[in-house]
Amino acid sequence: MPKDLCIPRTMKWPLPISNQIFSLNKLVSHVVESPLK
């Protein structure tokens, strides 16, 4: 039971964080690739 309760909690937190990291990665890669093109 505690495990089941723990999983949704950990799922809720990393999602927005990983989303931010993903968009930040896209932004950085875009900025880095732009001068190279």
C-alpha positions in Angstrom: 0.0 0.0 0.0 2.7 2.6 0.9 4.4 1.9 -2.4 1.3 2.6 -4.3 0.9 5.9 -2.5 4.5 6.7 -3.1 4.5 6.2 -6.9 1.8 8.8 -7.8 3.5 11.3 -5.5 6.9 10.8 -7.3 5.1 10.8 -10.6 3.5 14.2 -9.9 6.8 15.9 -8.9 9.3 14.9 -11.6 6.8 15.5 -14.5 6.8 19.3 -14.4 10.5 19.3 -13.6 11.4 17.0 -16.5 9.1 19.1 -18.7 11.0 22.2 -17.8 14.4 20.5 -18.4 13.1 19.2 -21.7 12.0 22.7 -22.9 15.2 24.2 -21.6 17.2 21.6 -23.5 15.3 22.4 -26.7 15.9 26.1 -26.1 19.6 25.5 -25.5 20.0 23.2 -28.5 18.2 25.7 -30.6 20.5 28.5 -29.5 23.6 26.4 -30.0 22.5 25.1 -33.4 21.5 28.5 -34.8 25.0 30.0 -35.2 26.3 26.8 -36.6 23.8 26.8 -39.5 
